[in-house]
Amino acid sequence: MTLKERTQSIIDNYGVKKSFIAKKLGISNALFSLFINGKQPLQKPEIVKLENFISTYKQ
């Protein structure tokens, strides 16, 4: 499962807002939306933050 798919799973299963995740990563909502829609990859620091955030949820 890709990072994008795991992130979407957290959004769908736990009702976490995209804006909340974007704020946690320190990026704009627009940039996070581009990532979720597969139009732009995240930079390494944001990937690490997102991996850490996702790891706090059971999959």
C-alpha positions as a printed Julia matrix, in Angstrom:
59×3 Matrix{Float64}:
   0.0    0.0    0.0
   1.4    3.38  -0.98
   1.76   6.33   1.37
  -1.08   8.07  -0.46
  -3.34   5.03  -0.06
  -2.49   4.66   3.64
  -3.18   8.35   4.19
  -6.53   8.11   2.39
  -7.37   5.08   4.54
  -6.78   7.1    7.73
  -8.97   9.9    6.37
 -11.76   7.48   5.41
 -11.64   5.17   8.45
 -11.02   7.67  11.23
 -12.61  10.82   9.83
  -9.39  12.83  10.14
  -9.67  16.1    8.24
  -7.26  16.73   5.39
  -6.65  20.24   6.72
  -5.62  18.77  10.1
  -3.06  16.5    8.45
  -1.76  19.36   6.28
  -1.3   21.5    9.4
   0.57  18.66  11.14
   2.9   18.43   8.13
   3.39  22.18   7.95
   2.13  22.42   4.37
  -0.79  24.17   2.7
  -4.14  22.47   2.19
  -3.68  22.92  -1.56
  -0.35  21.09  -1.58
  -1.8   18.26   0.52
  -4.74  17.96  -1.88
  -2.34  17.7   -4.81
  -0.57  14.85  -2.99
  -3.83  13.02  -2.17
  -4.96  13.35  -5.79
  -1.64  11.97  -7.06
  -0.62  15.16  -8.82
   2.43  16.13  -6.77
   4.74  14.16  -4.47
   5.68  15.36  -1.02
   9.2   16.35  -0.06
  11.25  14.07   2.21
  10.66  16.04   5.47
   6.89  15.95   4.91
   7.01  12.23   4.06
   8.76  11.5    7.35
   6.2   13.57   9.3
   3.31  11.83   7.49
   4.78   8.37   8.16
   5.06   9.23  11.86
   1.5   10.57  11.93
   0.07   7.48  10.21
   1.94   5.17  12.56
  -0.16   6.48  15.47
  -3.28   4.88  13.93
  -4.05   1.17  13.68
  -4.5    0.0   10.12
